[in-house]
Amino acid sequence: MKLNDFEVLVSKPVYEKLVVEYGFLKQWRIDFDHAKKRAGMCQLEGKKISLSRHHISQNSVEMVTDTLLHEYAHAIAFELYQERGHGIVWQKIALTIGAKPKATGRFNLPDAPWALVHQCPKSKNIELLAYRYRRNKKITQFFLIGKPETKGELQYLSRDEYEAHLFLKSQTS
């Protein structure tokens, strides 16, 4: 879903429905961020709800609507009861406004573009350690836990480079 679609399909209808009963939500604003590991967040002191652009673009209208309702439930719980978190008060409010009363959900995430790998200097074997969204500039100073001799052997490959390596390895095996 595109941000324009989000406004028409999700944000405006949800807001218009909730503001009738919870007029104080007029003081809250919705922003978008580039988070990749969370769908949304509610900044209570700043009266701001922020949703991930990636979450909006990679998930269904129903899932994004639930995320927005989830965050509005935080805003309502805080405004009415000064409650924070995912406690019983928040859960009841979430149910009342139509959100799933769960702290976390399952949603699609964008693929991390970098593969953090260890390449053995002797065998030249490449071992995937993790996928990362960002590359650490000090990677040459890192080593495997408990193996200081591996300092300087960690590197980043693009996801495409790593997948090409796996493909070539499978062809020679």
N, C-alpha and C positions, 0 to 999 in steps of 0.2 A: 504494500500500500504506500502511496506517496503522501507527503505531508499535506498537500492540498486536499486529498481524499480524506485524510485523518480529520481535518477540520470539519468537513461536511458530514462525514459518516459517523464520527465518534465524538469529537470534542464538543461541538456545538449542541447536539442533542442531549448528551449527558449533562453538560453544564446547565442547559435550560431546564431540564427535569429537576436537578438537585437544588438550584438556586431558589426555586419556589419555596421549598421547605427550609433550606439553610441559607438564608440571605447573606450571611457573613462571607460566603464563598465568593461574593463579588469582589472582596478585597484580595483574593488569591489570584495569582497569575500562573500560566502554564508556559514553560520553556522547553527547549529541546537540547539534548547534549549528544555527545559521541560515545557514550558508555557502551562497552561491548559485553560486559559480564553481568549487567543488571538491566532490568527493563525500565524501572522508574524509581524516583525517590521523592520524598516529601520533606522540604526544608521548613520546619515549623516556625522558626523565628523569622525567617524572611518571607513567610507566606507564599511559598513558591513550590509548585509541582513541576518536576522535570522528567521528561520521557526520553528514552534513547531513540535517536533517529534510526539506528540499526534495528532495534526492536520493532519499530513501526514498519520499516520496509520489509522485514523478513517474516512477519507473523500475520495471522488472520485478524480480521476486524474484531471477531469475538475475543481473541486473546488480548488485543490492544485495548479494547473496551474494558475488559476485566482489570487490566493493569491500571488504567485511569481511575476506575472505581475504587480499586485497592488504595491508591494514593489519596483520593478524596476521602476515603474512610479515615485515613490518618489525620487529615485536616479537620474533619468533623469531630473526631475523638479528642483532638487537642483543643479545639475551640470550645467545645461543650464541657469537657471533663479534665482538661489538662493532662490527658493520657497520652503516653508515648508507647511505641512498640506494637506488638501483635497480641496483646492480652485479651481477656474476655470482653472488655468494653469495645475494643476495636473490632473483634470478631462479630459481635452483635450488630455493630454499625455496618460492617461490611455486608453481612447477610441482609440487613434492612434495605440497603441501597442497591443490592444485586451483585455484589462482588463475592468471589469465592473467599471464604475466611481462612486463607492459608498464607503463611509468611513468604513462601517461595513458590514458584511455578516452573513448569517445563516449557521452554520456548526456544526457538531457533536462534543461534548465535552466528555472527559472521566468522568465517574461518580465519584463524590467526595466520598472517602471511609468512612468518618466519619459523623455521625448524632449528631448535637448539640441538646441536649434535656433538658427539665426541668422536674424533677420528683417531684411531690407534696409529701411532707413527710407524710401527713395525708392519702390521698386517694391512694397514690402510682401510680396515673395516670401519664403517660409519654406524654409530648407534644413536638412535633418536632418544633424546632426553625429555623434550617437551616442545610444544608449539607455543610461540610467543607473539604478542601483538606489537611489541617494540623490541629493538635491539639495544642491549646495554653496550655502551662504548668501551667499557673496561673489561670486556669478555676475555681478553688475553691474560688477565690477572686471576681468573677463576679456575677452579679445579674441581674434580669430582669429590664428594664428601669422603673423607678418610683416605684419599689418594692424592696427596700433594704433588706427586710426580706427574700428574696429568695437567699441571698448570701450563697454559698455552695451547692445549690440545682441543679446547672447546671452540666451536665456531657456529655461525649462523649460516644457514642455507635458505634460499627462498623456498616456499612450499613446493613450487614447480621443480626446482632443482632437486629437492629431496625425493619427490615422487618419481622423477626421471631416474634418479639413482636406484630407487627400489625396482623400477621397471627393468633397467639394465641388469641388475643383480638377478632378477627372476629369470631373465633370458639366458643367463650363463650358468644357472644352477641345474 
